[in-house]
Amino acid sequence: AIVVVVLLSRRILRPLAHISSDMARIRKLDIDETVTHTSFFYEIDRIGISLASMKHGLKAFSKFVPVTLVKQLIALEAGAELGGEKRRLTMMFSDIEGFTTISESMETEALLQHISAYLDSLTTIILCESGTVDKYIGDAIMSFWGAPIPDPAHEVHACRAALLCVRELTTLNARWVAEGKPALHTRFGICSGEVSVGNMGSRERMNYTVLGDAVNLASRLEGINKYYGTRIMVGAATREVVKEQFLLRPVDVVAVRG
């Protein structure tokens, strides 16, 4: 009887221990869908199936929110609440030149695939340079550096991300033109300054975003590239920090729209 009890206990406890270990990793958003749990016992097997379904849902959900923010909330054991804080950040806006004309010349499905490949490439670079993608506004990307995780070199990382995006687009455009697809020429605007960063919106739906004059200025700097034939426009506040690391040239003294 003792031998039977020991064997049955092992058949029950071993898969439960694996499930417990997997759930501890999931708590840190370390989600591995290749790990599955099966058991001779029906109830434990159902737990394994439910856990796999939960991991799939969390994996999909994590693509819609800044993962670093969620991990920070988990570490602090805090819930998401409305509110923000003042912090000096660097914002970057990117936009495709003549996108309306391009969209009118392509079939909807082909355009969707084309813009998705473009956004995927630029987003990867922004994330690798410690940036946070705030939102996609059609073909435009709004991103910022220095939150939710503080970054003492946020100005440098933003400028480096813009240069790497331009370099990547040079390669992509050459390939797209060879495939008969339109090239996507992109303009970037970068500005640093004190802004409000935090959860904004309603109690039911929030967006982790930034508000402030520096945010609007970054957007305006992106737009005025078209008047000077430039690709990356950097504000004076950012320039003062990065002037020793990057080669910049003065373009003009501008009173931006609005």
Number of C-alpha atoms within 10 A of each C-alpha: 6 7 8 9 10 11 11 11 11 12 14 15 12 12 19 19 11 15 20 12 11 19 16 12 13 17 12 13 18 14 18 14 13 7 12 13 19 15 16 10 11 10 10 18 16 14 16 21 15 13 19 19 13 15 21 14 11 14 17 10 11 13 9 9 15 15 15 15 16 18 15 14 13 14 11 9 8 10 9 13 12 15 12 16 12 13 16 21 27 30 31 31 26 27 21 18 18 11 17 10 9 15 15 10 11 14 9 11 8 12 17 13 11 17 17 12 13 17 15 10 15 20 19 14 18 23 14 12 19 20 26 26 21 18 15 13 10 10 16 17 19 21 24 27 28 22 22 19 13 13 17 12 15 25 27 20 22 27 26 17 23 25 16 16 20 19 11 15 20 14 10 17 17 13 14 15 12 11 9 8 16 18 19 21 15 21 24 29 27 31 30 28 19 17 20 19 21 22 19 18 13 10 10 5 9 14 15 22 21 25 15 13 13 22 26 16 24 25 21 21 25 24 20 20 18 12 7 10 9 14 19 22 26 22 16 14 15 21 22 11 15 17 13 9 11 12 8 13 10 9 10 7 7 8 7 12 10 6
